[in-house]
Amino acid sequence: MKLFLLSSILLSAHIASAYEYTLQFTPPGGARGVAVIGYAFVKNTVVGDCSYYISTSGSGRGSHGSTTYYYNTCSWDPFGNLLSITA
């Protein structure tokens, strides 16, 4: 009985990790605050957030830098490969 229970636990642990793939996303150079989050399965894809921001510094006396935010929705295949980015 103990052997059956142990093998059931090991088998279910292997099945539970079947969808744990790293979501691929490479932001542009200088990107900060990168968020890559898959939150829904839609047919055979994973849909989620792939957002970041880029800050630039101003040049010259009295100038101000700027921060541009990029809020994107991405989709990945079931193995974590990036399929599309929508702004």
C-alpha positions in Angstrom: 0.0 0.0 0.0 2.8 2.5 0.9 4.6 1.7 -2.4 1.4 2.4 -4.4 0.8 5.7 -2.6 4.4 6.8 -3.2 4.3 5.9 -6.9 1.0 7.8 -7.2 2.5 10.9 -5.6 5.5 10.8 -7.8 3.4 10.3 -10.9 1.1 13.1 -10.1 4.0 15.4 -9.3 5.4 14.7 -12.8 2.0 15.5 -14.4 1.5 18.6 -12.4 4.7 20.1 -13.8 3.9 19.4 -17.4 2.8 23.0 -18.2 5.7 24.7 -16.4 7.6 26.2 -19.3 9.5 29.5 -19.2 7.7 32.2 -21.2 10.1 33.6 -23.7 10.3 37.4 -24.1 13.3 39.6 -24.9 12.8 43.3 -24.1 14.8 46.0 -25.9 18.0 47.2 -24.4 17.6 49.6 -21.5 14.2 48.2 -20.6 13.3 48.3 -16.9 10.4 46.9 -14.8 9.9 44.0 -17.2 6.7 42.0 -16.5 6.2 38.7 -18.3 3.0 37.0 -16.9 0.9 34.3 -18.6 -2.6 34.4 -17.2 -4.9 32.5 -19.6 -5.1 29.6 -21.9 -6.9 30.4 -25.2 -7.2 27.3 -27.4 -3.6 26.2 -27.9 -1.9 29.4 -26.7 -1.0 31.2 -23.5 -2.0 34.8 -23.3 -0.5 37.3 -20.9 1.3 40.5 -20.1 4.7 41.4 -21.5 5.3 45.0 -20.4 8.2 47.3 -19.6 9.4 50.9 -19.5 12.4 52.8 -20.8 13.7 55.9 -19.0 15.9 58.4 -20.7 17.9 61.2 -19.1 17.8 64.8 -20.4 21.0 66.5 -21.6 21.9 70.1 -20.8 21.1 72.3 -17.8 17.6 72.2 -16.6 16.4 69.4 -18.8 14.3 66.5 -17.6 14.4 62.9 -18.5 11.4 61.0 -19.7 9.9 57.6 -19.1 7.9 55.7 -21.7 5.8 52.8 -20.7 5.0 49.9 -23.1 2.0 47.9 -22.1 1.8 44.8 -24.3 -0.2 41.6 -24.5 1.7 38.6 -25.7 0.8 35.1 -26.8 2.9 32.0 -26.5 2.7 28.4 -27.7 2.2 25.7 -25.0 6.0 25.4 -24.7 6.6 29.1 -23.9 7.8 30.2 -27.4 6.7 33.8 -28.2 4.1 33.9 -31.0 2.9 37.6 -31.0 3.1 41.0 -29.3 0.2 43.4 -29.4 0.6 46.9 -28.1 
